[in-house]
Amino acid sequence: MKLPAGITWDKLAAMSPEEIKEKGVWPAGFLPLPHPTRPDLGDVSKGKLVTLMNYYELFNGILNPKQLEGLRLLVTPFPQQQFNLTSITDAS
């Protein structure tokens, strides 16, 4: 993280939030990130946790059908395969 000229982490830590704001020395890497493709939309999830039950309602009309399907796969819980290595080693 690159700090503004003349500012160190120790100096930044010693400042109050108001002082940091006044001087404009907050590192740019800690500023909120814009929406990557549609900055005009802002927070499309409206502050809600995106789940299998609400993803379509939140993103229909914003994402295309292929993107909606990809999002559905991301929010779908799938069972994980667990490997029991002892059964493999005991078979010999």
Secondary structure by P-SEA (a helix, b strand, c coil): ccccccccaaaaaaccaaaaaaacccccccccccccccccccccccccccccccccccccccccaaaaaaaaaaabbbbbbbbcaaaaaacc
